[in-house]
């Protein structure tokens, strides 16, 4: 095996090991993770760089391998509101991949980031091979909905007292 092939094998193994640590893919068999690792694209973004833009069509989801991102939402008056900060092991862009709608928020690199991009068709293939991925995605959606409900409840309570 030449040096280039060996280096590619190490990169693939690194992706498989990382994916196994991501809650979304933790229950996936190693052989299936290897297949997934072959199709993910590793991308680097610099601090302040826009990764996803609200309102644009989304055909991929991302898993943060290294770094941290901010999720923001455009509001009236051209302002932006911070919704969340995500770090290694977290995913984003999953909503657009599932419902084939436009992006619901902006994602900006807070610092240098390495992301794994999974295209919609590849994710669907992975879900067909391993339905557990769909269940894990559902858990992510439920967790986010619960958090949003808590925020809405807090805003509602504050509005009643003002």
Buried (B, 14 or more C-beta within 10 A) or exposed (E): EEEEEEEEEEEEEEBBEBBBEBEBBEEBEEEBBBBBBEBBEBBEBEEEEEBBBBEEEBBBBBBBBEBBBBBBBBEEEEEBEEBBEBEBBBBBBBBBBBEEEEBBBBBBBBEEBBBBBBBBEBBBBBBEBBEBBBEBBEEBEEEBEEEEEEEEEEEEEEEEEE
